[in-house]
């Protein structure tokens, strides 16, 4: 079982930065055996993949929409993943969710069994 709690969202001007955190409470397995992902969902739109990271943190993957601006990392000693978001754009406005999978990480939301409650990110123009 994994419980995830996101934090760090807020209101920021275009071009600014935010750092999201996702703290995990894990039972039965260690945090380092879960691949992790970040997704986002804007009003009226489907949930969109943002980033994923492998168990050890040495492998990440991003869609073109955020590549070069967003960086995902993890600290297995703290059971936490992060999403550093730079050069934010109004199109980045959404609720951001972190998720955990028993696999090594995935771009598909259907591969994730555990989800946080989300944190709102609003980017003003």
TIROVO-530605 format. One record per residue (C-alpha): residue in one letter; residue number from 1; y, z, x. Coordinates in steps of 0.25 Angstrom, whole numbers, m for minus. Layout:
("A",NUM,(Y,Z,X))
...
END
This chain:
("X",1,(0,0,0))
("X",2,(14,m3,5))
("X",3,(27,1,m1))
("X",4,(40,m6,3))
("X",5,(54,m2,2))
("X",6,(65,m12,6))
("X",7,(79,m8,10))
("X",8,(92,m14,16))
("X",9,(96,m23,5))
("X",10,(111,m24,1))
("X",11,(123,m33,m1))
("X",12,(128,m41,11))
("X",13,(137,m53,14))
("X",14,(132,m66,18))
("X",15,(130,m67,32))
("X",16,(127,m52,33))
("X",17,(114,m45,36))
("X",18,(104,m35,30))
("X",19,(92,m28,35))
("X",20,(81,m25,25))
("X",21,(70,m15,27))
("X",22,(57,m13,21))
("X",23,(50,0,23))
("X",24,(35,1,20))
("X",25,(26,12,15))
("X",26,(12,9,19))
("X",27,(m2,15,15))
("X",28,(m16,10,19))
("X",29,(m11,1,30))
("X",30,(m1,1,41))
("X",31,(12,m7,38))
("X",32,(10,m16,50))
("X",33,(m2,m22,43))
("X",34,(7,m28,32))
("X",35,(15,m41,33))
("X",36,(29,m40,27))
("X",37,(38,m49,20))
("X",38,(52,m50,14))
("X",39,(55,m57,2))
("X",40,(67,m59,m7))
("X",41,(70,m62,m21))
("X",42,(83,m67,m27))
("X",43,(86,m66,m42))
("X",44,(79,m78,m49))
("X",45,(71,m82,m37))
("X",46,(57,m80,m32))
("X",47,(54,m70,m21))
("X",48,(57,m77,m7))
("X",49,(50,m74,6))
("X",50,(60,m69,17))
("X",51,(52,m64,29))
("X",52,(38,m59,33))
("X",53,(33,m52,45))
("X",54,(19,m50,51))
("X",55,(12,m36,53))
("X",56,(17,m34,67))
("X",57,(31,m40,65))
("X",58,(29,m51,75))
("X",59,(29,m63,65))
("X",60,(40,m66,54))
("X",61,(42,m77,45))
("X",62,(55,m81,37))
("X",63,(58,m92,27))
("X",64,(69,m102,32))
("X",65,(79,m96,22))
("X",66,(80,m83,30))
("X",67,(74,m87,44))
("X",68,(84,m84,55))
("X",69,(92,m74,46))
("X",70,(81,m64,42))
("X",71,(72,m56,51))
("X",72,(60,m48,47))
("X",73,(55,m37,55))
("X",74,(46,m25,54))
("X",75,(44,m11,60))
("X",76,(29,m7,58))
("X",77,(32,7,63))
("X",78,(42,9,52))
("X",79,(34,2,41))
("X",80,(47,m7,39))
("X",81,(51,m21,39))
("X",82,(65,m27,40))
("X",83,(72,m39,36))
("X",84,(85,m42,44))
("X",85,(93,m52,36))
("X",86,(105,m59,43))
("X",87,(115,m69,39))
("X",88,(112,m66,24))
("X",89,(116,m77,14))
("X",90,(118,m75,m1))
("X",91,(105,m82,m3))
("X",92,(98,m70,3))
("X",93,(102,m62,m9))
("X",94,(89,m56,m15))
("X",95,(80,m44,m16))
("X",96,(72,m43,m4))
("X",97,(58,m38,m4))
("X",98,(48,m34,7))
("X",99,(34,m35,6))
("X",100,(21,m32,13))
("X",101,(8,m40,14))
("X",102,(m6,m36,20))
("X",103,(m5,m50,27))
("X",104,(3,m53,39))
("X",105,(15,m58,31))
("X",106,(18,m69,22))
("X",107,(29,m78,15))
("X",108,(22,m76,1))
("X",109,(26,m65,m8))
("X",110,(12,m65,m14))
("X",111,(6,m60,m1))
("X",112,(13,m47,m1))
("X",113,(7,m35,m9))
("X",114,(19,m25,m7))
("X",115,(33,m27,m10))
("X",116,(46,m18,m9))
("X",117,(56,m17,m20))
("X",118,(66,m26,m14))
("X",119,(80,m24,m9))
("X",120,(92,m32,m13))
("X",121,(100,m41,m3))
("X",122,(113,m47,m8))
("X",123,(121,m57,0))
("X",124,(135,m60,m4))
("X",125,(142,m73,0))
END
